[in-house]
Amino acid sequence: MLQTNKLRTRLAAGQRVYGLINSVPAPLLVEMIGYAGYDFVILDLEHAGVDPQMLENMIRAAESCGLTPLVRVPGIKPDTILRVLDAGAMGIVVPRVQDSEQARQAVRASRYHPLGERGISGGRTTGFGTLDLQEYMALANREIMVVAMIEDRAGVENIDTIVAVPGIDMVLEGAIDLSQSLGIPGQAQHSDVQAAIHRVAAACAAQGVAFCAIPRVDGQHEAWCEAGVRTFLLGDDRGVAFRALKTHLGNYRGKAST
């Protein structure tokens, strides 16, 4: 059953929040992320192959440990957004948002009347009827988040109108794809990419929309904190696990006496 969005509540209270992308589709791993202390997880349907039943169980795993589950959808397709939200996601992350019309489309697909045109269903999100539909629809309009990813030149150029769209709750930067759009692929720390990201952050601050930064090098987390940013995405579970495994093995291999 749909609950209060803890991520939204913590942001409203001015708290810093930290999340991780889930790239390894397994409910157990989602549960581990929650018990490790992260505030939110982005379950990835854009780059990872996840079937509907697995997604629903991953959302259940997040719910079981107080972790807010967001889902990155492949694009602005109302039928996909509908199924993701009916599975229990507390928000969607929309890649490659380029202009205000795309932002409005994402909001319309995610919210009920009068804020949108999402199709109406019951099931697990209403507690199988524990909440009546009117109560659920009001709760969903209040709690479900819409996150726009800015990943190309057009999104940066149109950021002021994108964040002005009612119902856009957060903006997430995508520096790697943005670097490609700017003609400097793979160079997330290039001055042009960083200038574009800071332009996006400034537009969010001016409009009162949360900006989610991705610290990639030493000092960036501290710099964003000093700039007033409170939302951070700390990479993906696949990368975290790989680095931890290598470090763990390195603590032993070659150090034992022969």
C-alpha positions as CSV (number, residue, x, y, z in Angstrom):
1,M,0.0,0.0,0.0
2,L,1.3,3.5,-0.9
3,Q,2.9,5.1,2.1
4,T,4.3,8.6,2.9
5,N,7.3,9.3,0.7
6,K,10.2,9.5,3.2
7,L,12.5,11.0,0.6
8,R,10.1,13.8,0.0
9,T,9.6,14.3,3.7
10,R,13.4,14.4,4.4
11,L,13.9,16.9,1.6
12,A,11.1,19.1,3.0
13,A,12.8,19.1,6.4
14,G,16.1,20.2,4.9
15,Q,18.0,17.0,5.5
16,R,20.7,15.6,3.2
17,V,19.7,12.5,1.4
18,Y,21.8,9.8,-0.3
19,G,20.8,7.3,-3.0
20,L,22.2,4.6,-5.2
21,I,21.3,3.2,-8.6
22,N,20.3,-0.5,-8.5
23,S,21.9,-2.1,-11.6
24,V,21.8,-5.7,-10.4
25,P,18.1,-6.7,-10.4
26,A,17.8,-8.6,-7.1
27,P,15.4,-7.9,-4.2
28,L,18.1,-9.0,-1.7
29,L,20.5,-6.4,-3.0
30,V,17.8,-3.7,-2.8
31,E,17.2,-4.7,0.8
32,M,20.9,-4.5,1.6
33,I,21.0,-1.0,0.2
34,G,18.2,0.0,2.6
35,Y,19.8,-1.6,5.6
36,A,23.1,0.0,4.7
37,G,21.5,3.4,5.4
38,Y,20.7,4.9,2.0
39,D,17.6,7.1,1.8
40,F,16.5,6.1,-1.8
41,V,17.3,3.7,-4.6
42,I,16.8,4.2,-8.3
43,L,15.7,0.9,-9.8
44,D,16.9,0.9,-13.4
45,L,14.7,0.0,-16.4
46,E,16.7,2.0,-18.8
47,H,19.9,0.1,-18.9
48,A,19.0,-3.1,-17.0
49,G,16.7,-5.9,-18.0
50,V,14.0,-6.2,-15.3
51,D,10.8,-8.1,-15.8
52,P,7.6,-6.7,-14.2
53,Q,7.4,-9.4,-11.4
54,M,11.0,-8.8,-10.4
55,L,10.5,-5.0,-10.3
56,E,7.5,-5.4,-8.0
57,N,9.5,-7.7,-5.7
58,M,12.4,-5.2,-5.7
59,I,9.9,-2.4,-4.7
60,R,8.6,-4.7,-1.9
61,A,12.2,-5.2,-0.7
62,A,12.7,-1.4,-0.6
63,E,9.4,-1.0,1.3
64,S,10.5,-3.6,3.9
65,C,13.5,-1.6,5.0
66,G,12.2,2.0,4.8
67,L,14.0,2.7,1.5
68,T,12.3,5.0,-1.0
69,P,12.1,3.2,-4.4
70,L,12.2,5.4,-7.5
71,V,12.3,3.8,-11.0
72,R,14.2,5.1,-14.0
73,V,12.0,4.4,-16.9
74,P,13.3,4.0,-20.5
75,G,11.5,7.2,-21.7
76,I,8.3,9.1,-21.5
77,K,5.9,6.3,-22.3
78,P,2.6,6.5,-20.3
79,D,2.0,2.8,-20.4
80,T,5.4,2.0,-18.9
81,I,5.0,4.8,-16.3
82,L,1.6,3.5,-15.4
83,R,2.8,-0.1,-14.7
84,V,5.8,1.2,-12.7
85,L,3.6,3.3,-10.4
86,D,1.0,0.5,-10.1
87,A,3.8,-1.7,-8.9
88,G,4.3,0.6,-6.0
89,A,7.2,2.9,-7.1
90,M,7.3,6.2,-5.1
91,G,8.5,8.1,-8.1
92,I,9.8,7.9,-11.7
93,V,13.1,9.1,-13.0
94,V,12.8,10.2,-16.7
95,P,16.0,10.2,-18.8
96,R,16.9,12.8,-21.5
97,V,14.3,15.5,-20.7
98,Q,15.0,18.2,-23.3
99,D,12.2,20.7,-22.9
100,S,9.2,21.8,-20.9
101,E,6.7,19.8,-23.1
102,Q,8.5,16.6,-22.3
103,A,8.5,17.5,-18.6
104,R,4.7,18.2,-18.8
105,Q,4.2,14.8,-20.5
106,A,6.0,13.0,-17.7
107,V,4.0,14.8,-15.0
108,R,0.7,14.1,-16.8
109,A,1.5,10.4,-17.0
110,S,2.4,10.2,-13.3
111,R,-0.5,12.1,-11.7
112,Y,-4.2,11.8,-11.4
113,H,-6.8,14.5,-12.2
114,P,-6.6,17.4,-11.9
115,L,-2.8,17.2,-12.1
116,G,-2.5,14.6,-14.8
117,E,-4.1,11.7,-16.7
118,R,-2.7,8.6,-15.1
119,G,-4.9,5.5,-15.5
120,I,-6.8,4.4,-12.4
121,S,-6.2,1.0,-10.9
122,G,-6.4,-0.7,-7.4
123,G,-4.3,-3.6,-6.3
124,R,-1.3,-3.4,-4.0
125,T,-1.0,0.4,-4.1
126,T,-4.4,0.8,-2.4
127,G,-3.8,-2.1,-0.1
128,F,-6.3,-4.1,-2.2
129,G,-9.0,-1.7,-1.3
130,T,-7.8,-0.7,2.2
131,L,-7.6,2.8,0.8
132,D,-10.6,3.9,-1.3
133,L,-9.7,5.2,-4.8
134,Q,-10.3,8.9,-4.0
135,E,-8.1,8.7,-0.9
136,Y,-5.4,6.8,-2.8
137,M,-5.5,9.2,-5.8
138,A,-5.1,12.2,-3.5
139,L,-2.2,10.5,-1.6
140,A,-0.5,9.5,-4.9
141,N,-0.7,13.0,-6.2
142,R,0.9,14.3,-3.0
143,E,3.6,11.7,-2.5
144,I,4.8,10.4,-5.9
145,M,7.8,12.2,-7.3
146,V,8.8,13.1,-10.9
147,V,12.5,13.4,-11.5
148,A,13.8,14.8,-14.7
149,M,17.3,13.8,-15.9
150,I,19.2,16.5,-17.8
151,E,21.6,14.6,-20.1
152,D,22.1,16.8,-23.2
153,R,22.7,20.3,-24.6
154,A,19.0,20.9,-25.2
155,G,18.0,20.0,-21.6
156,V,20.6,22.5,-20.3
157,E,19.5,25.2,-22.7
158,N,15.9,24.7,-21.7
159,I,16.4,24.1,-18.0
160,D,14.7,27.3,-16.8
161,T,11.4,26.3,-18.5
162,I,11.8,22.6,-17.5
163,V,12.0,23.4,-13.7
164,A,9.1,25.8,-14.0
165,V,6.8,23.0,-14.9
166,P,4.4,22.2,-12.0
167,G,5.0,18.7,-10.7
168,I,8.7,18.4,-11.5
169,D,10.1,17.6,-8.0
170,M,13.7,17.0,-8.7
171,V,16.4,17.2,-11.4
172,L,19.2,14.7,-11.7
173,E,22.3,15.5,-13.7
174,G,23.7,13.1,-16.2
175,A,27.3,14.3,-16.8
176,I,28.5,11.3,-18.9
177,D,25.7,11.5,-21.5
178,L,25.9,15.3,-21.3
179,S,29.6,15.2,-22.1
180,Q,28.8,13.3,-25.3
181,S,26.2,15.8,-26.3
182,L,28.7,18.6,-25.8
183,G,31.2,16.9,-28.0
184,I,33.6,15.8,-25.3
185,P,32.5,12.2,-24.6
186,G,33.4,10.6,-21.4
187,Q,34.9,13.7,-19.9
188,A,32.6,14.4,-17.0
189,Q,35.1,16.8,-15.3
190,H,35.6,18.9,-18.4
191,S,35.0,22.6,-17.7
192,D,32.2,22.8,-20.2
193,V,30.4,19.8,-18.6
194,Q,30.8,21.2,-15.1
195,A,29.6,24.7,-16.2
196,A,26.5,23.1,-17.7
197,I,25.8,21.1,-14.5
198,H,26.2,24.2,-12.4
199,R,23.8,26.1,-14.7
200,V,21.3,23.3,-14.1
201,A,21.8,23.5,-10.3
202,A,21.4,27.3,-10.3
203,A,18.1,27.0,-12.2
204,C,16.8,24.4,-9.7
205,A,17.8,26.6,-6.8
206,A,16.0,29.7,-8.3
207,Q,12.8,27.7,-8.8
208,G,12.9,25.8,-5.5
209,V,13.3,22.4,-7.2
210,A,15.6,19.8,-5.6
211,F,18.9,19.2,-7.5
212,C,20.6,15.8,-7.2
213,A,24.3,15.9,-7.7
214,I,26.6,12.9,-8.4
215,P,30.0,13.4,-6.7
216,R,32.6,11.8,-8.9
217,V,35.9,13.1,-7.6
218,D,37.4,14.2,-4.3
219,G,36.0,17.5,-3.0
220,Q,32.8,17.6,-5.1
221,H,30.5,16.4,-2.3
222,E,31.8,19.0,0.0
223,A,31.6,21.7,-2.6
224,W,28.0,20.8,-3.4
225,C,27.1,20.8,0.3
226,E,28.6,24.3,0.6
227,A,26.4,25.3,-2.3
228,G,23.3,24.2,-0.5
229,V,22.7,20.9,-2.4
230,R,21.1,18.3,-0.2
231,T,20.5,15.4,-2.6
232,F,23.2,13.0,-3.8
233,L,23.4,10.0,-6.0
234,L,26.5,7.9,-5.1
235,G,26.9,5.8,-8.2
236,D,25.5,2.3,-8.6
237,D,25.5,-0.9,-6.7
238,R,27.4,-2.7,-9.4
239,G,30.4,-0.3,-9.2
240,V,30.3,-0.2,-5.4
241,A,30.3,-4.0,-5.2
242,F,33.1,-4.4,-7.7
243,R,35.4,-2.0,-5.9
244,A,34.6,-3.6,-2.6
245,L,35.3,-7.0,-3.9
246,K,38.7,-5.9,-5.4
247,T,39.7,-4.2,-2.2
248,H,38.6,-7.2,-0.1
249,L,40.7,-9.6,-2.2
250,G,43.6,-7.1,-2.3
251,N,43.7,-7.2,1.5
252,Y,44.8,-10.8,1.3
253,R,46.3,-11.7,-2.0
254,G,50.1,-11.2,-2.1
255,K,50.3,-10.4,1.6
256,A,50.3,-13.9,3.1
257,S,53.7,-15.3,3.8
258,T,54.9,-18.0,1.4
